[in-house]
Amino acid sequence: MPLPRSLLKPQSDSVPHLNESLCRGLAVQHMKELEAYIDPIYRSVAQDFPPGLKYLGCRRCDPIEEYKVVSRDRGGKRTFDVARSDVYLMEFKFRYHDEEPISKFIYLPFVGQAATIHLSGSKYVISPILADQVISVGLNGVFVRLQKAKLTFNRISHHYRANGATEYNDVVWSKIYNKKTADNQPKATTNAKSCLVHYLLCKHGFTEMFKLYTNTTPIVGLPNDVNETTYPKDEWVICESTQLTPKGYKFEYNPTELRIAVRKNEYTTDVKNLITGFFYLADNFPNRVRVEYVEDGRLWMVLMGHVIWSGNVSEGKLYSDIQDHIDSLDSYMDNVYSHKLRALGYECRDIYQLFFRITSTFNQWLLQADDLVSTMYEKELSILPFVCYEPVSAINNLYFQLNAAKKKAFTSKKISNLMAKNLKQGMIFKLNKELGSVTTISASGDNMALKLTNTLTPQNKSSKSAAKTRTNLSDPTKRLHASIAEVGSAWALPKSDADGRSRVNPTLQLSPSGLVLRDPKYIDLIKSVQARIKRQ
């Protein structure tokens, strides 16, 4: 006998409502936007293509076109893979000047019920990845995911003297230039790291860097000009090198005598960070960083060439190559990621503002790392950025190679060769081999939400290689956190991940973009539980 109508509504109000998108498979909803996700990225990257080369757009091929393209004659043979693959063919068109358009055909995937997909005859499930929106904080470093690059930032200690007292600080650095070096590449002549302040100096020079990012105008000079007589201690802070030989310095060391004078009321943490980076470079290149050249971007670019490659290469080539590198960085920040950073509270219109923000906030992030790493809040359930990694990576690699080749004989044939090298038709078939959220899951029942669609992949296991690593009990991502009660789930827990993080709460509420939304009813309760977990 059914329940009376008078009891149905109170019962419905007291029972948590399932999130239908999650229970049916979040990828089912997100993969509908696949083409709308990829096309703007290709258009954005193409804006910085060499002059004359344009991206004309993309379109979906019909089955007859797909068959003709896939089974075209290759050395007198026509082949077609009859194993089931849930993919369809897209045509991406480019044009160089007024020549005939260049068509590149690339497979894109689609999913079926419960976010299942067949690749080369095998059946897989695409699970969402719980990822940070842009910036991921670890215990010792920070990872930033942009459209054109994935960058890891670290720190090293450095110090200088301020009015005679030693200032201890950190220099933030990252291996931003990631092109593979040839075997015959000259060995590096310095152990210095490519620090973020160095990039700011390459872009702006000394005075403009301080003025732009800290609204200050420090004075740089030698002891004859910058001293306690000209800049009294009661109004100014005079900074100078400790004159200690940097670790691994390979030549006779003559310490720098440069000094920087800053007004006391302007001597902020941000100013200290920039001064530390400056003296880090001055200590590693004491014979090159001179007062008459600190505004010269060419000097800083040549020294960056020393750091990335070697001082044994001609300075003309170092300057030219670093100039190309700096020019390419100008396109790293697009509107999508600029908007995401703004939503996080960081106003970054270009990559250099992001570098400064990382420099100024790095230590604060690491102090909060325990909670930032272990929490499941402030993250998003992401599908498309990871599923589309290969096609997006391919267009970015094409962009870098095109800009590297534009100084040489730049022809449509060269462009076609580079496109053939990067925009490969079957690159999407790497999904099941490289993406940790694409797995084989067997389920004996008809309810997809009980096992198929409730799987959640942590960001640190988004790649197959990371997913195979053994669980480390000291891993901060495994620490107990009250957010697991709301975001995670205890349904069908695997033995290898019995902490609830590898399953998603089927009642979890998400924003349209996949951002985890907290239930206001439980905020105070979860805060109090987390305080008890942390013994506060």
Order of alpha helices (4+ residues) and beta strands (2+ residues): alpha-alpha-alpha-alpha-beta-alpha-beta-beta-beta-beta-beta-beta-beta-beta-beta-alpha-alpha-beta-beta-beta-alpha-alpha-alpha-alpha-alpha-alpha-beta-alpha-alpha-alpha-alpha-beta-beta-alpha-alpha-beta-beta-alpha
